[in-house]
Amino acid sequence: MIDIGIGPKKRENISKGLATLLADSYTLYLKTHNYHWNVTGPMFNTLHTMFEEQYTELATAVDEIAERIRSLGHRAPGSYKEFLALTSIKEEDANPDAKEMIKNLVVSHESVIKTARSLYPVIQEASDEVSADLLTQRIQIHEKTAWMLRSLLD
């Protein structure tokens, strides 16, 4: 029995939203790692290093999101099949050039931001400050990353 001041239905709704955030974050992790491995061109070293920093940060993030879901008493999704059903991130099925990689990552980070923002009403209704703090941190990181990537396109 979990007794943390958030009722079972509210914990379930928060967990469902966080599962979508987890799926988006994991799909973005996979896309970023793919780009790290496959980037080529004159910006290779810069992008290879940048993408590594980004997927490393995402690896930590997915763990934090999954652990929050577990803290709320629910199972965290953990398979490609589950993530594919939940994510709003377009899966990569081509080998884009470096500029397209950057554009794709900007769109993907913005998608994660929108997913995170959409959870605030449910989290605020439940007075779940811990999940709200997690969302705030995730949004801040994704907004900064999207800005840095956009800066490469100017």
C-alpha positions, 0 to 999 in steps of 0.5 A: 500500500502506497500512502504518499498523499496522492490517491491511486487514480491520480498516481495512475494518471501521472504515471501514464503521462510520465510513461509517454515522457519516458517513451519520448525521452528514450526514443530521442536517446536512441535517435541521438545515439544513432546520429552520434555513430553515423554523423559525417562531414565537416562538422563531424568532431563537433557534432559527434562530441555534442551528440555524445553529451546529449545521449549521455544526459538522456540516459540519466534522464530516462532512468530518473523518469522510470524511477519516478513512475515506480515510486508512484507504484506503477510499472515503467514501460521498457520495451521498444514496442511499448515506447513506439506505441507511446512516443510522439518522436518520429523514428529515424528510418533514413541516414540524413546528412548532418544538417538534417540530423540537427533539424530532426533533433530540434523537432524531437526536443521540442516534442519532448518539451510539449509532452512534458508541458502537457503533464503539468495540469495532472501533476498540479491537480495532485500536488505532486511537487516531485514530478513537477520538479522533474518536469521543470528540469527536463523542460529546461534541459530540452529547451537549452539543447534545442536552442544550441542545436538551432544555433548551429543552423544559423 
